[in-house]
Amino acid sequence: MNNSHSLTETHQHLQTSQPSISLDNIQPRPPANPIEVAIADWQIIKQHDPSARNWLEILFCYPGFQAISCHRFVHWLYRLKLPFIPRFIASLNRFFTGIEIHPGATIGKGLFIDHGTGVVIGETAILGDGVVIYQGVTLGGTGKETGKRHPTLGNNVLVGAGAKILGNINIGDNVRIGAGSVVLRNVPSDCTVVGIPGRIIRNGSRSIDSAQNWEYLPDIEAEVISKLFDRIKSLEQQVQSLNTQLHPAIEGQIATSPIQDVNVTDKAIEDFLYGAGI
């Protein structure tokens, strides 16, 4: 119950208060030294992927590294306001790598796009340093905005496979977004987000059980349903007890209860709660 109360309290706090992240404080930074950026892009791959054995493999066998290297050149052309050519090169980049990055996207040092197929990064997206993105991620818009319409990610953000971050929202530093999540609202720093829509399950301002690591992401919906199921079972037992007191069984007559044949239903619910996600 303490964990459930903590999650509920965190959710209520976030519903009533928005993260103090302002676009005024997150602006595209001046371009860094290209050699420094290339080294950072190479180092983060070595840091996060144990199968990256040498620089030749990274250079020729990692489409994420190839895509971001091409994008940095294309982004330079885009900043020169050169027409057509940046978009054309970006299209070729998408064709050969399977990764679509608009030339206008502003990306910091040390971006790692692992596997990469299906990744989409929109025109006005801004990514900080040390961001890790897995396959199928979309940093897109909602179709209802103009101007700055794509998300802004802080430093050291990790985005799991298939996650969608949509709209002009801000994701703070050191945030982890679980695979398949859909994030539509601002997320403060040092949080973990999972689910559709994305819900914060860990907040850096609160103590976190060390047994809960990145490999374990709880199913928020199943946890809530489990609590409701336990409450219903308790109420059923109370009704059963009251019914027995109000209608005592006559001698020689088998006691009956209006709550019958629930074992099959209970088993189905338990299978969902404890077998979901397998």
C-alpha positions as CSV (number, residue, x, y, z in Angstrom):
1,M,0.0,0.0,0.0
2,N,2.9,2.4,0.7
3,N,4.2,2.0,-2.9
4,S,0.7,2.6,-4.3
5,H,0.2,5.6,-2.1
6,S,3.6,7.0,-3.2
7,L,2.7,6.5,-6.9
8,T,-0.7,8.2,-6.4
9,E,0.8,11.1,-4.5
10,T,3.4,11.6,-7.2
11,H,0.8,11.6,-9.9
12,Q,-1.5,14.0,-8.1
13,H,1.5,16.4,-7.5
14,L,2.3,16.4,-11.2
15,Q,-1.3,17.0,-12.1
16,T,-1.4,20.1,-10.0
17,S,2.1,21.5,-10.8
18,Q,3.9,21.8,-14.1
19,P,7.6,21.3,-14.3
20,S,9.7,24.5,-14.2
21,I,11.2,24.1,-17.6
22,S,11.1,27.0,-20.0
23,L,11.9,27.2,-23.6
24,D,13.5,30.5,-22.9
25,N,16.2,28.6,-21.1
26,I,16.6,25.9,-23.8
27,Q,17.8,27.5,-27.0
28,P,19.9,26.0,-29.8
29,R,23.5,26.3,-28.8
30,P,26.3,27.4,-31.0
31,P,27.9,24.6,-32.9
32,A,30.7,22.8,-31.1
33,N,34.1,21.7,-32.4
34,P,33.3,19.0,-35.1
35,I,36.1,16.8,-33.9
36,E,34.9,17.1,-30.3
37,V,31.4,16.2,-31.4
38,A,32.5,13.2,-33.5
39,I,34.6,11.9,-30.6
40,A,31.6,12.2,-28.2
41,D,29.3,10.4,-30.7
42,W,31.9,7.6,-30.9
43,Q,32.5,7.4,-27.1
44,I,28.8,7.1,-26.3
45,I,28.5,4.1,-28.6
46,K,31.4,2.4,-26.9
47,Q,29.9,3.2,-23.5
48,H,26.4,1.8,-24.2
49,D,27.0,-1.0,-26.7
50,P,29.4,-3.8,-25.6
51,S,29.3,-5.3,-29.1
52,A,31.1,-2.2,-30.5
53,R,34.6,-3.7,-30.6
54,N,36.5,-1.1,-32.7
55,W,36.1,2.1,-34.6
56,L,35.8,0.4,-38.0
57,E,32.7,-1.4,-36.9
58,I,31.2,1.8,-35.6
59,L,32.0,3.7,-38.7
60,F,30.7,1.1,-41.2
61,C,28.2,-1.0,-39.3
62,Y,26.3,1.4,-37.1
63,P,23.5,3.2,-39.1
64,G,22.8,5.5,-36.1
65,F,26.4,6.8,-36.2
66,Q,26.2,7.2,-40.0
67,A,22.8,9.0,-39.8
68,I,23.9,11.5,-37.1
69,S,27.2,12.2,-38.8
70,C,25.4,13.0,-42.1
71,H,22.8,15.1,-40.2
72,R,25.5,17.3,-38.7
73,F,26.7,18.2,-42.1
74,V,23.1,18.7,-43.4
75,H,22.2,20.8,-40.4
76,W,25.2,23.1,-41.2
77,L,23.8,23.5,-44.7
78,Y,20.3,24.2,-43.3
79,R,21.7,26.9,-41.0
80,L,23.1,28.5,-44.2
81,K,19.5,28.7,-45.4
82,L,20.5,26.7,-48.5
83,P,17.3,25.6,-50.3
84,F,16.4,22.0,-51.3
85,I,19.8,20.4,-50.9
86,P,19.6,19.8,-47.1
87,R,16.2,18.1,-47.5
88,F,17.5,16.0,-50.4
89,I,20.5,14.8,-48.6
90,A,18.4,14.1,-45.5
91,S,16.1,11.9,-47.7
92,L,19.1,10.0,-49.0
93,N,20.2,9.6,-45.4
94,R,16.8,8.1,-44.5
95,F,17.0,5.8,-47.5
96,F,20.3,4.3,-46.6
97,T,20.0,4.2,-42.8
98,G,16.2,4.0,-42.1
99,I,16.5,7.0,-39.8
100,E,14.7,10.2,-40.6
101,I,16.2,13.4,-39.1
102,H,14.9,16.7,-40.4
103,P,17.8,19.0,-41.3
104,G,16.5,21.6,-38.9
105,A,16.7,19.4,-35.8
106,T,19.2,20.7,-33.2
107,I,21.2,17.8,-31.7
108,G,23.9,18.0,-28.9
109,K,27.0,16.0,-28.5
110,G,27.0,12.2,-27.9
111,L,23.7,11.1,-29.5
112,F,23.4,7.3,-29.7
113,I,20.7,5.9,-32.0
114,D,20.8,2.2,-31.3
115,H,19.6,0.0,-34.2
116,G,17.7,3.0,-35.4
117,T,15.2,1.7,-37.9
118,G,12.1,3.8,-37.8
119,V,13.5,6.6,-35.8
120,V,11.9,10.0,-36.7
121,I,13.2,13.4,-35.4
122,G,11.2,16.5,-36.3
123,E,12.3,19.8,-37.6
124,T,12.1,21.8,-34.4
125,A,13.2,19.1,-32.0
126,I,16.1,20.0,-29.7
127,L,18.2,17.2,-28.1
128,G,20.8,17.7,-25.4
129,D,24.1,15.9,-24.8
130,G,24.3,12.2,-24.2
131,V,20.9,11.2,-25.4
132,V,20.2,7.5,-26.2
133,I,17.4,6.6,-28.6
134,Y,16.3,3.1,-29.6
135,Q,14.6,1.9,-32.7
136,G,11.1,3.1,-33.6
137,V,11.2,6.3,-31.6
138,T,9.3,9.3,-32.8
139,L,10.1,12.9,-31.7
140,G,7.2,14.4,-33.6
141,G,4.4,16.9,-33.5
142,T,0.7,16.7,-32.8
143,G,-0.4,18.3,-36.1
144,K,-2.1,21.1,-34.1
145,E,0.9,23.5,-33.6
146,T,3.0,25.8,-35.6
147,G,6.5,27.2,-35.0
148,K,8.2,25.2,-32.2
149,R,6.1,22.0,-32.5
150,H,8.5,19.2,-31.6
151,P,9.9,18.1,-28.2
152,T,12.9,19.4,-26.4
153,L,15.0,16.7,-24.6
154,G,17.6,17.6,-21.9
155,N,20.9,15.9,-21.3
156,N,21.4,12.2,-20.7
157,V,17.8,11.2,-21.7
158,L,17.1,7.6,-22.6
159,V,14.2,6.8,-24.9
160,G,13.1,3.2,-25.1
161,A,12.1,1.4,-28.3
162,G,8.9,2.5,-30.0
163,A,8.3,5.4,-27.6
164,K,6.5,8.5,-29.0
165,I,7.2,12.0,-27.7
166,L,4.8,14.4,-29.3
167,G,4.3,18.1,-29.3
168,N,6.2,21.1,-28.0
169,I,6.9,19.6,-24.6
170,N,10.1,19.5,-22.5
171,I,11.8,16.4,-21.1
172,G,14.2,17.2,-18.3
173,D,17.7,15.9,-17.7
174,N,18.3,12.2,-16.8
175,V,14.8,11.1,-17.8
176,R,14.1,7.5,-18.8
177,I,11.1,6.8,-21.1
178,G,10.0,3.2,-21.2
179,A,9.6,1.3,-24.5
180,G,6.2,1.9,-26.2
181,S,5.3,4.9,-24.0
182,V,3.5,7.9,-25.5
183,V,4.5,11.1,-23.8
184,L,2.3,14.2,-24.3
185,R,3.2,16.4,-21.3
186,N,6.3,18.0,-19.8
187,V,8.5,15.7,-17.7
188,P,10.7,17.1,-14.9
189,S,14.3,15.9,-14.5
190,D,15.3,12.6,-12.9
191,C,12.1,10.8,-13.6
192,T,11.0,7.5,-15.3
193,V,8.0,7.5,-17.5
194,V,6.0,4.5,-18.8
195,G,2.6,3.7,-20.3
196,I,0.0,5.1,-22.7
197,P,-0.3,8.0,-22.0
198,G,3.0,8.3,-20.2
199,R,2.9,8.3,-16.4
200,I,5.7,9.1,-14.1
201,I,6.5,6.1,-11.9
202,R,9.7,7.4,-10.3
203,N,10.6,10.9,-9.3
204,G,14.1,12.0,-8.4
205,S,12.9,13.9,-5.4
206,R,11.6,10.7,-3.8
207,S,13.4,7.7,-2.4
208,I,13.3,4.8,-4.8
209,D,13.6,1.1,-3.9
210,S,17.0,0.0,-5.1
211,A,15.4,-3.3,-6.1
212,Q,13.5,-1.5,-8.8
213,N,15.9,-0.9,-11.7
214,W,15.6,-0.1,-15.3
215,E,14.9,-3.7,-16.2
216,Y,11.8,-3.6,-14.0
217,L,9.1,-1.2,-15.1
218,P,5.9,-1.7,-13.2
219,D,2.5,-2.0,-15.0
220,I,0.6,1.0,-13.5
221,E,-2.8,-0.1,-14.8
222,A,-2.4,-3.7,-13.5
223,E,-1.3,-2.3,-10.1
224,V,-4.4,-0.1,-9.8
225,I,-6.7,-3.0,-11.0
226,S,-5.0,-5.3,-8.4
227,K,-5.8,-2.9,-5.6
228,L,-9.5,-2.5,-6.8
229,F,-9.7,-6.3,-7.1
230,D,-8.5,-6.8,-3.5
231,R,-11.0,-4.2,-2.3
232,I,-13.9,-5.9,-4.1
233,K,-12.9,-9.3,-2.6
234,S,-12.9,-7.7,0.8
235,L,-16.4,-6.2,0.2
236,E,-17.7,-9.5,-1.0
237,Q,-16.5,-11.2,2.2
238,Q,-18.3,-8.5,4.2
239,V,-21.5,-9.0,2.2
240,Q,-21.2,-12.8,2.7
241,S,-20.8,-12.3,6.5
242,L,-23.8,-9.9,6.7
243,N,-25.9,-12.2,4.6
244,T,-25.2,-15.1,6.9
245,Q,-26.1,-13.0,9.9
246,L,-29.4,-11.8,8.4
247,H,-30.4,-15.1,6.9
248,P,-29.1,-17.9,9.0
249,A,-29.4,-21.3,7.5
250,I,-32.4,-23.5,8.7
251,E,-31.4,-26.8,10.1
252,G,-31.1,-29.4,7.4
253,Q,-31.0,-26.7,4.6
254,I,-27.8,-26.0,2.7
255,A,-26.7,-22.3,3.2
256,T,-26.7,-20.3,-0.1
257,S,-25.1,-17.1,-1.0
258,P,-25.9,-14.6,-3.8
259,I,-22.2,-14.5,-4.5
260,Q,-21.6,-17.8,-6.3
261,D,-19.6,-19.1,-9.2
262,V,-17.0,-16.4,-9.0
263,N,-13.9,-18.7,-9.1
264,V,-13.7,-18.6,-12.9
265,T,-14.0,-14.9,-13.0
266,D,-11.4,-14.5,-10.2
267,K,-9.0,-16.8,-12.1
268,A,-9.4,-14.7,-15.2
269,I,-8.6,-11.5,-13.3
270,E,-5.6,-13.0,-11.6
271,D,-4.3,-14.3,-14.9
272,F,-4.5,-10.8,-16.3
273,L,-2.9,-9.2,-13.3
274,Y,0.0,-11.6,-12.7
275,G,0.4,-13.0,-16.3
276,A,0.1,-9.7,-18.3
277,G,3.1,-8.7,-20.3
278,I,4.6,-12.3,-20.5
